[in-house]
Amino acid sequence: MTPDRAALGWRHAPALPAATRPRTPDGRPLKITFGEMREMGLSGVLVFCPDYRCSHSLRLPADRWADEVRLSDIEPRFVCAGCGNRGADVRPDFESGKPPQFAKAAAN
């Protein structure tokens, strides 16, 4: 029998209710800024087509956008070259750089 999580001292932090999560005016989730992403040591983004049947994606360098621009601000500007859908899911490319905490470990 598996021990109860509460008995082990584990707690699950409750997720924010959907109504309190930050959102853009059109209802999309508010994402981090390019400046915050660069502070983590990342230098690129992944752009995904929102249509699961298309699955088109690409990697882009993030140096063309200013630090105060949010990833969610640029999502509506993309048009998929594969299927023509407007909008995209933009995420940090964690393979595009070394976050500071890992860069130190690799140098040793």
Protein Blocks (a to p, Z undefined) as FASTA:
>chain_A
ZZdfklnopacdddddfklpccdfkopacdddfklmmmnopabdcdddfblklopacddd
fklpcfklcfklmmmmpccfklopacddddddfklpccfklmmmmmZZ
